[in-house]
Amino acid sequence: MEPEAKFLDRREPTAIAAWTAALVGLGTGVFLAVALGVLYLFYRPDAALVAPPAPARFPEPRIQSDPAGDLVDLQAEQRRQREGYAWVDREHGLARIPVPRAMEAIVARGGAAYAPLEEPEPGVPLPVRAEAARRAETGR
């Protein structure tokens, strides 16, 4: 037998079986019927007769009465915090200092500016640098 003849014998037939097409169509129809039946059970027409809850009224918006004044107050508070000294946590020794003073402290540390700080020994007073003492006396 020639190789071409073997190839022609192994081809898939071009005709389809009518019963296969009928079974696929019938299966699709049964599936749709069952799906519609289940949907009908969950969403019956009499279920629409139950009224939804009445809508609740939203509260009135709280509008600022003086936005410009509120902004001025906010900026003043931020400036006060940014430029002043205050305790953040007195128990742990955390204080807020002005930004320029904090920048000076970082620059004074030089290459070790971001190295961890050492904890002071309990009961030993912290040393005061000469320039900090002078600045405190002049009030700057």
N, C-alpha and C positions, 0 to 999 in steps of 0.2 A: 504494500500500500504506500502511496506517496505521502510525504509529510503534509502536503496541502489538504489532502482528503482527511487525514486524522484531525487536522485543525477544524475543518468544516463540520465534522461529526461532534466535536466537543462544544460547539457554540450553544448558547442559551436559546431556547425557542422564542420566537417573536410573538406568538399568540399567548394571551393570558387565559387562565381558566375562569369561566363565568362564575362558578360557584365560589371562588376565592373573592372576587369582587363583591358578590352578593353577601358573603359573610362579613366582610369589612364594613359594608354599608349597613347591614343589620346590627352589627356590634356598635357602630357609631350612633345609630338611632336609639338603641337600648340605653347606651350611656347617657345620651341627652335626656331621654325620658326620666331616668332615675335622678339625674342631677336636677331637673326641673321639679320633680316631686319633692326632693329634699329641700330645695329652696322654698317651695310653697309651704312646707311644714314650719320652717323657721320664720318666714315672712308672710303670715296669713293676712288676708285683707282686713280681718277684724282687729288685728294688732294695731292698725293705724288709728283706731278709734280712741286709744289711750292718749290723752293730751300731754304734751311735754310740759315741764315745769315753767311757770311764768318767769319771764326774764327779770333779773334783778337790776336795779338802777345802780350805775356806777357812781362813786362819790365824786363830788365836785373837785376839779383840780386845784391843788394848793399853789397858787401863783404868788410870786414874790411881789410885795407891795412896793419895794424900793430896790430894784436890782442894782442900780449904780451905787447906792449907799452900802448894800451888802457886799459888793465887790471892793469898795474902799475899806470896809471893816475887815474883810478877809485878807486883803493885801497888808493892812496895818498889823494884823495878828501874825502873818507870816514874816514880815519884816522884824517884828519884835522878837520872834523866836530865832530868826536867822542872825540877828545882830546882838543879842543879849546873852547873858549867862543865866543858867538855871539848872537846878537839880533834875535829872531824869529819874534816877534811883539813888537816893541818898544812902540807903542801906548798903548798896554794893559799890558806892563811890562813882557812879556814872553821872557826869554833868554835861550840859550842853554849853558849847563855847562858840563865839562868833567864827564865821567861815575864814576871815583873814588870819585870825589867831591860829586856827587849826592848820591852815596852809603853812604858816610860819613854823609850827611844831613839826610838821612833816619834813619841811626843807631842812630844819635843824638836825634831824636824824640822819640826813645824808643817804648813803647807800643802804642803810638798814631801815629805811623809812617804813617798809611794809613787813619787817620782821615782827614776830610776836612780841608783845610787851611782857616784861617780867613782872610778876606780882610782888608788891612790896612786902617786907617782913612785918608781921603784926606787931604793933606797939612802937615801931620805929617811925619817926616823922619823915615825911617826904622832903627831899632837898628842894630848895628854891633857887632857881638860876638868877644870876645877877641882873640880866636884862629884863627878866620878868618882874623882879622886885622894883627896878627903876621905873618900869612902865606903870606898875601899880601905884607908885608914889606920885607920878606926874598925872595920873588919871587918864591915861590913853588906852 
